[in-house]
Amino acid sequence: MMRIETERLIIRQFQEKDAAGLLDYLSHPRVNCFLDEKLNTFEDALAAVKHRSQDPTQLAVCLKENDVIIGNLFAMKEEPDTYSVGWQFNDKIEGKGYANESAKALLNYLFHEKSGRRIYAYVEEDNIRSQKLCERLGMRKEACFLEFISFTNYPDGTPKYENTFQYAILKREWEVIFKQ
């Protein structure tokens, strides 16, 4: 079972006690790509944390001082040595650097403990906070996929396609930026 500790955070597998915190930020997803993860009830949240606790790609981000969940990360391996990553955080804790601290720890873990060579993230065009996080992590914008995917519809029922950026970083770039 994976566990990463930073100065202020614990990154670990999901536990049943995370249900209320997960419900707090997934009852109102702020980014369209997470609309399918919207939770409506505490029972939905319990089912979600039970499912996530069995999924090694899903990680809870918790405050070290009290082990309360404030967000989550995911990392999916693509053979042989590439990872797709992403994150969601409770908007109540924004501006404190938790997303950066946890994502940096995850990327470091993937490069050094899991022998990752390349890590990338998809970020929708209107998700400025995630774009800035990618840039703080040293990731470069590699592509813009026009009308790449639809997560929601316009009022008339037609799909709303979103432009999506791809950010990426190689292990050798990471080591130069963060002097590993």
Beta strands, then each sheet from edge to edge (+ up, - down):
strand 1: 3-5
strand 2: 9-12
strand 3: 58-63
strand 4: 69-78
strand 5: 82-89
strand 6: 118-124
strand 7: 140-153
strand 8: 159-170
sheet 1: 1+ 2- 3+ 4- 5+ 6+ 8- 7+
end
